[in-house]
């Protein structure tokens, strides 16, 4: 084989080894990702929708364990598992009612580089902090989302742990429970991906050339499998490939909501318009073939927005004129803090302290909370529920 062609494999191997080195360095001492986030009592109270006094009273009367403290007596803050226990004790869980349909959201755009995996992972972790049970399904063989969750797709994930055994032409799994992995977040699970998942594309494409009956059956199978798994979750997030392939088509059909990230540049806007046009054609073809498509909502979210760049503001205005209320009002700001966290294979919600300046971190976290809350509200509207009122709001209303 040509020596230059051989060089491609050498480059890939060197890159994979470097990813593993970075992962091991980030997750020492056990080379496993941990969750070291602690929340102060004020932040915990805000998340629980109660006063700090209510938390202290629950600790004093034994309903909650005493607040963890350092040797000097300083409160260390609450971990995410402790916060989830507090929600259960204080009746502050936002979980859906048994008859509410779980939200199955596809985060999709055929344009690469729009922050699709970044949006998926940050949305998952935001929802986790709020107390929801979340399942993330990485359907992209590039496996960026899998990597951000702390798994090296080349060394820690086999083909048998991805969607492949379930979706292949000769399946070896009858349901998707085999693929569910626990993550450092106690209320977030993951179905991981790796490069070998791409084999499904070849198999289904070949099957589709024989009339499409096998292809349609696989579409329905993924939808049924995810619907079965979703019974144990409030929200399922699907991260499909950034291309129109058989897996993307299956994801479109399996989802009951669509979130489209796009960056504030003219090429991204034009590409997204083409994506929406192609989606429209494909969805009508699927429905014409008897494949049901039913979305609770379709929204676009502007990502990587630089408020100091006039061109970004201009493209954002074009988006607003074109998409109207389908464009979520709060954009995700382009922040060095997100990039720095990604270098550590983390999201902002996993950082136990700022990487940059505290001011930059606080501004980035506040923006992400506001942007992700938009999606949370859409989910809750689908359940016929609004955000629970805080104690302060109830007191003021009564007055």
N, C-alpha and C positions, 0 to 999 in steps of 0.2 A: 504494500500500500504506500501511497505517496507520503513522504516524511512530513510534509506540511499538514496533511490530514491527520497523521498520527499525533501531531502537536496538539490538536484540538482535545484529544483524549487526555493528554498529559496536563493541559491547562485545567480541564475539568477536575481531574484527580487532585491537583495541587489546591484548587479552590475548595474542594470538599474537605480536604484535610485542614485547611485554614479555618473553615466554618466550625469544625469540631474543636479546634484549639480555642477559638473565640468563645464557644459555648462552655467549654470546661473552665476557662478563665473567669467567665461571668458567673458561673454557678458553683464555684468552689464552696465547701470542700468536697461535696459528694458528686459534683458534676451534674446536679439536679437542680432545676429551678425551684426557688423557694418564694415565699410571700412574707415579707417582713414589714408590711404596712401596719402602722398603728394610728388610730384616730383619737384625738383628744375628746374630752367629755362634751365640749361645746359642739364639735363637729358631729359626734355621735348623736347628740340630742337633735340636731338639725335634721340628720338623716332619718331619725326615728319619728320626727314630727312631734316631739315632746320637749319639756323643759329639762334643764340639768338637775333641778330639784327632784323630779320624778325618778331619774336614774339613781340619784343618791339615796332616795327613800327606799327604792327597791333593793339596793345594796344593804341598807341598814336593817330592813326587815327580813333579809335572807332570801328573797325571791331571785336576786342576782348575786353572784359571788362578789366578794370585796374587790374593789378596783386594784389591779396589779400596780405595785409600786417598786421603786428602786430602793437600794440600801439606805438612801438618804430620805426616803419617804415621799419622793416626787412621783406623781402619777405617770406611768409609762404609756398610757393610752390603751385603747382596745384593738385587738386584732380583728380581722374579718370574721373568723369563726365565732369570736366572742360577740361581735355585733349581730350576727345571725341569731345567736342564742338570745340576745337581748330583744330582738324583734319578736321571737316566739313568746317570750315571757310577757312582754308588754303589749302583745297583740298588734304589732306594727308591721306585719308582713304584707307586702303588696301582691302576693301570689294571686293568680286568677282563681275564680270560682270553678268548681268541678265541671259546670256546663259551659264555661267560656272556652272558645276555640283557641288553642295555642297559636301565637303569631309565628309564622314560618316565613322569614324575610330573606329574599335573595338580594345580596349586595352586588349589583351587576353593572358593568359597562364594558363594551368590547374594546375600548381604548385603554391601553396599558399606561401605568404611571399616574393614575388619577387618585391614588390613595385608597384603592378598594380594600386591600388587606388591612391597612391602617385603620380605616373606618370600622371594619368588621371587628377587629380585636379591641379597639377602644370602646365600641358600643357594647361588646360583650362584658368588658370589665366595668363599665359604667353601670350597666344593668345589675351586675353582681353586687356592686357596692350598695345599690338601691334595694337589694334583697330578692331579686328575681332568680329563678332557676333557669339556667341558660345552657343550651347545647350549640356548639359551633361545629359546622360540618365543612371541612376543607375539601372542595371538589376540584381544586386546581392542582395539576401535577407539578407546577412550579413550587407549591407547598410553602409559600411565604407565611401564611397564617400559622401553619404547623410550626415553623421555625420561631415565630414570635411567641408561641406558647411554650417554648423551651425544648422542643423535640427536634433533633437533627434528622431530616427526612432520609438522609443517606445512610446513617448509622443506627438510628433508633426506631425506624419504622420499616416494616416489611410490607410487601404487596398484600399479604394476607390480612394486614391490619387496616387496610384502606377500604374504599368502596368496591374495589375490584372483585373480591369473591362473591359479592352480592349482585353486581351488575353484569358480570361477564356472561358470555354466551353459554358457558358451561359452569353455572354457579355452584359454589360449594357451601354457601350459607343461605339459610331460608329467611333470616331476619337480620337486622342491623345491630343487635345488641353486642355481638362479638367485637365490633369496632370501636365501641365507646371507651375512651380513655379518661381517667381522672387527671385534672390539672392541679396546680397549686391552689387554685380557688376552690373552696369547698362546694360552691354552688354553680360551677362552670365545668362542663365536660366537653370533650373534643373527639371528633372523628378525624383522624389525621390523614395526610396524603403524602405521596412521594412520586417520583418520576414514573414509576411503573404503572400508575393509574392511567397514564396515557394509552396503555394497551387497550383499555375499554373503548377509546375512540375508534381504533382500527377495527375492533371486533364488531361494534355496533354499526359502523359505517358499512362494513361488508354485509352485515345482516340486512341493513336497510336497502341495499341494492337489489335484494331478492323480493321486494314488494313492501317492505316496511312493517310487516306484521310483528316481527321480533322486536323491532325498534320501538313500536308503539307499546308493546308489552313491557319493555324495560322502563319506558317513561312512567307507566302506571305503577310499575313495581317500586320505583324509587319514591313516588308519591305515597304509596301505601306504607312502605317501610318507614318513611320519615313521620307519617301521621301516627303510626304505632308508637314510635319512640317518643314523639312529642307529648304523649299523655303524661310523662313524668317531668315535663318542663313547662315554663311559662312562655319562653321565647326560643325559637330555633333560628340561628343565623347561618345562611348558606353562602359560601364564597366560591363562586364558579369560575371557570377559566375566562380570561379576557378575549374570547373569540367565540364565533358562532359554530359550535361543534355539537356532537350528540349529547355530551354531558351538560353543556349549557342549556340545550333544549329540554333535557330532562329536569334540570333545576327550575327552569321557568315554569314548567308544568307542575312541579311539586310545591312551589311556593304559594302562599296566599297573600303576599305583599311584596312590593319591589322598591328598593332604595337604590338610586343611581347617583354615585359620586361623580363630579366633574370639576376639573380645575378651571381657574378663571383666566384662561387663555383662548385666543381665537381658534387655534387648531383643536383644542379640547371641546370647545362649544360646537364647532362644525362636526367633529367626530361623533359627539353625543347625539346631535340631530340625526346623523346617519344611523346610529345605533337604534334610536327610537323608531325611525322609519322601518328599519329592518325588523325590529321587534314586532311592530304592527303587522307586517306581512306574515311573519312566521307564526305569530299567535293566531291569526285568522286561519292559516293553513292547518294548524294543530286542531283548532276548534272544528274546522271543516272535516277533519279526519275522525271526529268524535272524541277528541281528547279535551276534557274539561279544563278551562282556565278561569279562575275566580280570584281576583285580587281585592283585598280589603282597602288597600291604598297603594298609590304609586307616587313617589316623591323623588325630587332631585335635591341633592345637597352639594353646595359649592365647597370644595376642599382646597387646601393649599392656598388660601386667600391671603395676599399681602396687602394690608390696608394702606401701606405707604406707597404702593405702586399705582399710579394713575391709570395704567392700562388695565389692571385688575378691576378697578372700580368701574371702568367703562364696560368691560365684558360682563361684569356682574349686573350692570344696568340693562344690558342687552338680554341677559338671562331672565331678568324680572319681566321685561316687556314680552318676551317670547313665551315663557312658561307660567307666568302669573302665580297663583297660589300653590301650584304644584312644586314650585321651588321653595324649599324651607327658608324662612327669613334669616336664620343665623348661620353664617358660614363658619367652616373650620379654618382657623387662622394658621398660616404657615409659621411654624415656631421651631427654633433651634432645639428647644427642649424635647419636642417629639423626635427629632432626628437623633439627639443624644441618647434618648431612651431606647430607640430602635437599635442603636449600636450595641446596646447591652441586651438586646432581644427582649425588651420590655415595653410596656405602655406607660403613659403618665400615671395611671392608677396603681402601678406596681412600685413606683419609686418611694423609698422610705425617707428620702430627702432630696431637695433640688439638685440638679446637675449643674445648671447655670446659676444665675442670680435668683434669690428667693422671689423677687418681684416678677421676673420672667416666668418662673414656674407657677406662681399664683395666677398670673394673667392667663397662661396657657390652660391651667386646670379649670378656671372659671369659664373660659370659652368652650372647652370641651363639654363641661357639665351642661351648659346652656344649649349647645348644639345637639348633644345626645338626648337631652330631655325632650326635644321636639319629637323624636322618634318614639320615646317612651309614651308620650301623650297620645300619639296615633294608635299605639298598641292598646292603651287603656280605653280609648274611645271605641275601639273594636269590641271591647268587653262590656261596653255600656257603662263604663266607670270613669270618673275623673280622679285627679290626684287627691289623696286624703288631706283634709284641712289640718293645719297644725293647731296645737293647743292655743297658741297666741291668737290665731285667726278666729277660733271659736269664742274665746273670751271677748275679743273686740266686737264680734258679731252680736253676742249676748248683751253687751253694754249698749 
